[in-house]
Amino acid sequence: MMIEATATATTANELGALRDGTRRFYRPELDILRFLAFALVFLHHSLPTPNAFWKAVELAGSAGVPMFFVLSAYLITELLSRERTATGRIDLKAFYIRRALRIWPLYFAVLFLGFLLNNTLSHQHISLGTLSAYVVFLGNWSSQSGSYMPGVLTVLWSVSLEEQFYLAWPSVIKFGGKRQALFLAIILWLSSQICLIRLGAQHAPTMPTIWFNSLTHMQYFGLGAAASVLLGGKSLKIPLTARGVLAGVALSLFFVSESIFHIHAQFSSVLHTVPGFFLVGIGALLLLISFLGVSVPTIFQPIVFLGKISYGLYIFHDFCIESAIYIGVQQLMIRKHVFIFEYGLAIPVTLMVSFLSYRYLETPFLKLKEKFQVIQSRPV
């Protein structure tokens, strides 16, 4: 069954039913996109690379992280704008309570459990300085300085970036109009380009100096926010075939950013790093546009659900991949085609652990979060 593009600019999925005097804003098609972003990251951390082509494909999967950033900025800007339109104001306190209830329970549970396990059962100890940086959501800067979270906890750096964006952007929407929001979104994008030019001119190490730098990724938040402002709550009327072409072009741009511009090369350069990251941003924006306004038939609901639990999928997948490799190589002594065993075990275990996390850890807080919603969003 094919996904059909909606005929109107504002669909039933966009507005939903009235509840408590406000309209629900939920786009299930973006949950599918969210799962696609996770799938890219999963490939980035697990795909075997027997040659240069597959190495570029594997590295291109890192674009899943910028895709998450674009999505977050778009949705947060959209929800806040709708809140101001519906009520004439934005309740910043309620916003931060909602964000804390969504992000913090799983984040801090994994952070402190990882700290305890690594410092008691592993030789990869986490210093109190590194832990403190992650507690106050400066984990990406800690990683940039060389104080990495070991192994499977490394993915937590991106949560710090999201929280840094959430710290300031709601006030932009609250105290500024659409023009001011668009202007500042452009400033975020330009700041990233200036940062990349400067670091590229210095041939700074890509890892960790560029990849963990907040300014490197603020361009993606700027793109997502700008998309929300410019679309004004509407979806573009794009034929289904054109949407498929846009999505294909977007994925191709991710591949080109690695295969031609080598943005994950050991050392950066202006001629490679700047256009490489630029293409990732354009690709993420095209993917967003290609999905916006697509109606989702029942057959795709399982993928929508996977997007719904994508936070857990992202947090736990690296642990499940490493566990599968350890069991296959160290315990079962598998030497050939390890990736088959890796995928066969890591994928279902990641799904199971993430489902349990969503059901028993995240859901109670999500239900509490609904009490602080002004614009009703995705149902729990």
C-alpha positions as CSV (number, residue, x, y, z in Angstrom):
1,M,0.0,0.0,0.0
2,M,1.5,3.3,-1.0
3,I,1.7,6.4,1.1
4,E,-0.5,9.1,-0.4
5,A,0.3,12.8,-0.2
6,T,-2.3,14.9,1.4
7,A,-4.3,17.2,-0.8
8,T,-4.6,20.1,1.6
9,A,-2.0,22.2,3.3
10,T,-3.3,21.6,6.7
11,T,-4.2,17.9,7.3
12,A,-6.1,16.1,10.0
13,N,-2.8,14.7,11.2
14,E,-1.4,18.2,11.6
15,L,-4.3,19.6,13.7
16,G,-6.1,16.6,15.2
17,A,-9.1,16.8,17.5
18,L,-9.9,19.6,19.9
19,R,-8.9,19.0,23.4
20,D,-9.0,21.4,26.4
21,G,-9.7,24.2,24.0
22,T,-6.6,23.7,21.9
23,R,-5.8,21.6,18.8
24,R,-3.5,18.5,18.9
25,F,-0.4,18.9,16.8
26,Y,1.0,15.5,15.9
27,R,2.7,14.4,12.6
28,P,3.1,10.6,12.6
29,E,5.0,10.8,9.4
30,L,7.8,12.5,11.3
31,D,8.0,9.5,13.6
32,I,8.8,7.5,10.5
33,L,11.5,10.1,9.7
34,R,12.7,9.9,13.3
35,F,13.2,6.1,12.9
36,L,15.0,6.7,9.6
37,A,17.4,9.0,11.4
38,F,18.0,6.3,14.0
39,A,18.5,3.7,11.3
40,L,21.2,5.8,9.8
41,V,23.0,6.1,13.2
42,F,22.7,2.3,13.7
43,L,24.3,1.7,10.3
44,H,27.0,4.2,11.2
45,H,27.9,2.2,14.3
46,S,27.5,-1.3,12.9
47,L,28.0,-1.5,9.2
48,P,31.0,-3.5,8.0
49,T,33.4,-1.6,5.7
50,P,35.2,-4.0,3.4
51,N,36.0,-1.2,0.9
52,A,35.9,2.6,0.3
53,F,32.3,2.6,-0.9
54,W,30.9,0.9,2.2
55,K,33.2,3.0,4.4
56,A,31.5,6.1,2.9
57,V,28.1,4.6,3.4
58,E,28.9,3.8,7.0
59,L,30.2,7.3,7.7
60,A,27.3,8.9,5.9
61,G,25.1,7.3,8.6
62,S,26.4,9.8,11.0
63,A,24.0,12.3,9.3
64,G,21.3,10.7,11.4
65,V,22.4,12.9,14.3
66,P,22.0,16.2,12.4
67,M,18.6,14.8,11.2
68,F,17.5,14.5,14.8
69,F,18.6,18.1,15.4
70,V,16.6,19.4,12.5
71,L,13.6,17.5,13.6
72,S,13.8,18.7,17.2
73,A,14.2,22.3,16.2
74,Y,11.3,22.1,13.7
75,L,8.9,20.5,16.2
76,I,9.8,22.7,19.2
77,T,9.5,25.9,17.1
78,E,6.1,24.6,15.7
79,L,4.7,23.7,19.1
80,L,5.8,27.0,20.8
81,S,4.5,29.1,17.9
82,R,1.1,27.3,18.1
83,E,1.0,27.9,21.8
84,R,1.5,31.6,21.4
85,T,-1.1,31.7,18.6
86,A,-3.6,29.8,20.8
87,T,-3.1,31.5,24.1
88,G,-1.3,34.8,23.3
89,R,1.7,33.7,25.4
90,I,4.3,31.0,26.0
91,D,4.6,29.4,29.4
92,L,8.4,28.9,29.7
93,K,8.1,27.1,33.1
94,A,5.7,24.6,31.6
95,F,8.0,24.1,28.6
96,Y,11.0,23.3,30.7
97,I,9.0,20.9,32.9
98,R,7.9,19.1,29.7
99,R,11.4,18.8,28.4
100,A,12.7,17.6,31.7
101,L,10.1,14.9,32.0
102,R,10.8,13.8,28.4
103,I,14.6,13.8,28.4
104,W,15.9,13.5,31.9
105,P,14.5,10.2,33.3
106,L,16.1,8.0,30.7
107,Y,19.2,10.2,30.3
108,F,20.1,10.3,33.9
109,A,19.2,6.7,34.5
110,V,21.7,5.6,31.8
111,L,24.3,8.2,32.8
112,F,24.4,7.2,36.5
113,L,24.1,3.5,35.9
114,G,26.9,3.7,33.3
115,F,29.0,5.6,35.8
116,L,28.5,3.0,38.5
117,L,29.1,0.0,36.2
118,N,32.2,1.5,34.6
119,N,33.8,2.5,37.9
120,T,33.2,-0.8,39.6
121,L,33.3,-3.5,36.8
122,S,35.4,-1.9,34.1
123,H,38.8,-0.5,33.6
124,Q,37.3,2.4,31.6
125,H,36.6,4.6,34.6
126,I,34.6,7.9,34.3
127,S,36.1,10.8,36.2
128,L,33.9,13.0,38.4
129,G,34.8,15.9,36.1
130,T,33.4,14.1,33.1
131,L,30.3,13.0,35.0
132,S,29.7,16.6,36.2
133,A,30.0,17.9,32.6
134,Y,27.3,15.5,31.5
135,V,25.1,16.3,34.5
136,V,24.9,19.9,33.5
137,F,24.6,19.0,29.8
138,L,28.1,20.1,28.7
139,G,29.0,16.6,27.7
140,N,29.9,17.5,24.1
141,W,32.4,20.1,25.3
142,S,33.9,17.5,27.7
143,S,34.2,15.1,24.7
144,Q,35.8,17.9,22.6
145,S,38.4,18.4,25.3
146,G,39.3,14.7,25.2
147,S,37.3,13.6,28.3
148,Y,35.1,11.0,26.5
149,M,32.4,8.9,27.9
150,P,33.6,5.3,27.4
151,G,32.2,3.1,24.7
152,V,28.4,2.8,24.7
153,L,27.8,6.0,26.7
154,T,29.4,8.2,24.0
155,V,26.0,8.8,22.3
156,L,24.9,10.9,25.3
157,W,26.9,13.9,24.0
158,S,24.2,14.8,21.5
159,V,21.6,15.1,24.3
160,S,23.8,17.9,25.7
161,L,23.5,19.8,22.4
162,E,19.7,19.4,22.4
163,E,19.5,20.8,25.9
164,Q,21.7,23.7,25.0
165,F,19.3,24.6,22.2
166,Y,16.3,24.3,24.4
167,L,17.8,26.6,27.0
168,A,17.6,29.7,24.8
169,W,15.3,29.1,21.9
170,P,11.9,29.2,23.7
171,S,12.7,32.7,24.8
172,V,13.3,33.7,21.2
173,I,9.8,32.5,20.3
174,K,8.3,34.1,23.4
175,F,9.8,37.5,23.1
176,G,10.3,37.8,19.4
177,G,8.1,37.6,16.3
178,K,8.5,35.4,13.3
179,R,11.0,37.8,11.7
180,Q,13.2,37.8,14.8
181,A,13.0,34.0,15.0
182,L,13.9,33.6,11.4
183,F,16.7,36.1,11.7
184,L,18.2,34.3,14.7
185,A,17.8,30.9,12.9
186,I,19.9,32.3,10.1
187,I,22.4,33.6,12.6
188,L,22.7,30.1,14.0
189,W,23.4,28.7,10.5
190,L,25.9,31.4,9.7
191,S,27.7,31.0,13.0
192,S,28.3,27.3,12.1
193,Q,29.7,28.2,8.8
194,I,32.1,30.8,10.3
195,C,33.2,28.2,12.9
196,L,33.8,25.6,10.3
197,I,35.8,28.0,8.1
198,R,37.9,29.0,11.0
199,L,38.6,25.5,12.2
200,G,39.1,24.2,8.7
201,A,41.6,26.9,8.0
202,Q,43.5,25.6,11.1
203,H,43.1,22.0,9.9
204,A,41.7,21.2,13.3
205,P,41.1,17.5,14.1
206,T,37.7,16.4,13.0
207,M,37.4,14.2,16.0
208,P,36.9,15.6,18.6
209,T,37.4,19.3,17.8
210,I,34.8,19.7,15.1
211,W,32.3,16.9,15.6
212,F,31.7,17.7,19.3
213,N,31.6,21.5,18.9
214,S,28.2,23.0,19.6
215,L,28.6,25.6,16.9
216,T,29.2,22.9,14.3
217,H,25.7,21.5,14.8
218,M,23.8,24.7,15.6
219,Q,23.3,25.1,11.8
220,Y,20.9,22.1,11.9
221,F,18.8,23.6,14.7
222,G,18.7,26.8,12.7
223,L,17.5,25.0,9.6
224,G,14.8,23.1,11.5
225,A,13.6,26.3,13.2
226,A,13.7,28.3,9.9
227,A,11.6,25.6,8.2
228,S,8.9,25.9,10.9
229,V,8.8,29.7,10.6
230,L,8.8,29.8,6.8
231,L,6.1,27.0,6.4
232,G,3.9,28.6,9.1
233,G,2.4,25.4,10.2
234,K,1.6,24.2,6.6
235,S,2.9,21.4,4.4
236,L,4.1,21.9,0.9
237,K,1.9,20.4,-1.8
238,I,4.4,18.1,-3.4
239,P,3.5,15.0,-5.5
240,L,4.4,11.7,-4.0
241,T,6.9,11.0,-6.8
242,A,8.7,14.3,-6.2
243,R,8.8,13.5,-2.5
244,G,10.6,10.3,-3.3
245,V,13.1,12.1,-5.5
246,L,13.7,14.7,-2.7
247,A,14.4,11.9,-0.2
248,G,16.7,10.1,-2.6
249,V,18.6,13.3,-3.3
250,A,18.9,13.9,0.5
251,L,20.4,10.5,1.1
252,S,22.7,11.0,-1.9
253,L,24.0,14.3,-0.4
254,F,24.8,12.4,2.9
255,F,26.9,9.9,0.8
256,V,28.6,12.7,-1.2
257,S,29.5,14.5,2.0
258,E,31.6,11.5,2.9
259,S,32.7,10.0,-0.4
260,I,33.8,13.3,-2.0
261,F,34.3,15.8,0.8
262,H,35.4,13.4,3.5
263,I,34.0,15.4,6.4
264,H,35.1,12.7,8.8
265,A,38.8,12.8,7.6
266,Q,41.3,12.9,10.4
267,F,42.0,16.6,9.9
268,S,39.6,19.3,8.6
269,S,40.0,21.7,5.7
270,V,37.9,24.6,4.4
271,L,37.5,23.0,0.9
272,H,36.2,19.8,2.3
273,T,34.7,20.3,5.7
274,V,32.6,23.4,5.0
275,P,30.8,22.1,1.9
276,G,30.6,18.6,3.4
277,F,28.7,19.8,6.5
278,F,26.6,22.1,4.3
279,L,25.5,19.2,2.2
280,V,24.5,17.3,5.3
281,G,22.3,20.2,6.4
282,I,20.7,20.5,2.9
283,G,20.1,16.8,2.9
284,A,18.4,16.8,6.3
285,L,16.2,19.8,5.3
286,L,15.2,18.0,2.1
287,L,14.3,14.9,4.0
288,L,12.1,16.9,6.4
289,I,10.3,18.6,3.5
290,S,9.8,15.2,1.7
291,F,8.1,13.7,4.7
292,L,6.0,16.7,5.9
293,G,2.3,16.3,5.0
294,V,2.4,12.7,4.0
295,S,-0.5,10.7,5.3
296,V,0.4,7.4,7.0
297,P,-1.7,4.3,6.3
298,T,-2.2,1.6,8.9
299,I,0.4,-0.7,7.4
300,F,3.1,1.8,8.5
301,Q,2.0,2.1,12.1
302,P,4.7,-0.3,13.4
303,I,7.3,2.1,12.0
304,V,5.5,5.0,13.5
305,F,5.8,3.2,16.9
306,L,9.5,2.6,16.3
307,G,9.9,6.3,15.8
308,K,7.9,6.9,19.0
309,I,10.5,4.9,21.0
310,S,13.5,6.2,19.0
311,Y,14.9,8.0,22.0
312,G,15.5,4.6,23.7
313,L,16.7,3.1,20.4
314,Y,19.3,5.8,20.1
315,I,20.4,5.5,23.7
316,F,20.7,1.7,23.9
317,H,21.7,0.6,20.4
318,D,25.4,1.0,20.8
319,F,25.4,-1.1,24.0
320,C,23.4,-3.8,22.2
321,I,25.8,-3.8,19.2
322,E,28.9,-4.0,21.4
323,S,27.2,-6.8,23.5
324,A,26.4,-8.8,20.3
325,I,30.0,-8.5,19.1
326,Y,31.3,-9.5,22.4
327,I,29.1,-12.6,22.6
328,G,29.8,-13.5,19.0
329,V,33.6,-13.0,19.0
330,Q,34.7,-13.6,22.6
331,Q,32.2,-16.2,23.8
332,L,31.1,-18.1,20.6
333,M,34.4,-17.6,18.8
334,I,32.7,-16.5,15.6
335,R,35.4,-15.3,13.1
336,K,33.6,-15.0,9.8
337,H,30.6,-12.9,8.9
338,V,30.4,-11.6,12.5
339,F,28.1,-8.8,11.3
340,I,25.3,-11.3,10.5
341,F,25.3,-12.5,14.1
342,E,25.7,-8.9,15.2
343,Y,22.6,-7.7,13.4
344,G,20.7,-10.9,14.2
345,L,21.2,-10.3,17.9
346,A,21.7,-6.5,18.3
347,I,18.5,-5.4,16.3
348,P,15.9,-7.5,18.3
349,V,17.6,-6.8,21.6
350,T,17.7,-3.0,20.9
351,L,14.0,-3.1,20.1
352,M,13.2,-5.1,23.2
353,V,15.2,-3.0,25.6
354,S,13.9,0.3,24.1
355,F,10.3,-1.0,24.3
356,L,10.8,-1.9,28.0
357,S,12.4,1.5,28.7
358,Y,9.5,3.3,27.0
359,R,6.8,1.3,28.7
360,Y,8.2,1.2,32.2
361,L,10.6,4.1,32.6
362,E,9.5,6.8,30.1
363,T,5.7,6.4,30.0
364,P,5.0,7.3,33.6
365,F,6.9,10.6,33.1
366,L,5.3,11.2,29.7
367,K,1.8,10.9,31.3
368,L,2.8,13.4,33.9
369,K,4.2,15.6,31.1
370,E,0.8,15.8,29.5
371,K,-0.5,17.8,32.5
372,F,1.8,20.6,31.5
373,Q,1.0,20.7,27.8
374,V,-0.7,23.6,26.2
375,I,-0.8,22.3,22.7
376,Q,-1.4,18.6,22.8
377,S,1.3,16.7,20.9
378,R,1.9,13.0,20.3
379,P,-0.3,10.8,22.5
380,V,1.6,8.5,24.9
